C-alpha cells in the first residue's frame, strides 16, 4: 500500500494486478505449494472467495483501488508502469522497467522469474490444458466469473 499525499488530503491508494482467472489459477495449481491448490475444486473455491473479496474492496475503495490487467502490463510494460505510477503520485524511474537487474534476494515461488525480463509467455497458457482444467472453469463460470 502507498500513502499518497496531495495538497488537500492524504489518501491511500492500493494497486492490484489482476490476471485472467484461468491463468491465475493454473499458475497456482502448477506450483502446488499453496494448501488451497492441491485440487481443482479447492482452487476454484479459493478463487471464488478471492473474487468476492476483490468485489468488496472495489466497492469500499472505489477509485483508490488501482487495477492493472496483467495482460496489458506484459504487452505494454512502460505505458502501464507510467500510468500506475502517475495514479499513485510517484515519479517514473527507469529502474521500474529493469526490475530483473535488482540484486535484492527474492524468496518467492517466482524467484527465478523475477530475474527475467517481462514476457507474455504465460498469457493464455491455461488453454493448453483446457480439457484437464474444465472442472475448474465450470466452477468459476457457475460462480459468475467470466473466463472467456
Buried (B, 14 or more C-beta within 10 A) or exposed (E): EBEBEEEEEEBEBBBEBBBBBBBBBBBBBEEEEEEBBEEBEBBBBBBBEBBEEBEEBEEEBEEBBBEBEBBEBBEEBEEBBBBBBEBBEEEBEEEBBEBEEEEEEEEEBEEEEEEEEBEEEBBBBBEEBEEEBEEBBEBBBEBEBEBE
